[in-house]
């Protein structure tokens, strides 16, 4: 007996007691995640990993340097803080975090959805 069930944002098909989940992956705590991984060749994965991590680190460090300069090492009075440089520093930190977060969506063939190897 086969039937389809719909549970929230994920769609599952139950066949003979085995469940196959489409459009989502199970996380460590058993909940479903709507990750959209991009499967790429190993060479591309390595390049994306190296350069995105490098850009993210540089952006975050540059953001903190700008924020530090805008606040005079967090010792400036509120009236002395340069808001444009401070906002630029915060924006650069957020940009670095976003670059790193998007780079974690890439994986190679044979890597499981959680970044480990697949069972099989």
Buried (B, 14 or more C-beta within 10 A) or exposed (E): EEEEEEEEEBBBEEEEEEEEEEEBBBEEEEEBBEBEBEEBEEEEBEEBEEEBBEBBEEBBEBBBEBBBBBBEEEEBEEEEBBEEBBEBBBEBBEBBBEBBEEBEEBBEEEBEBBEEEEEE
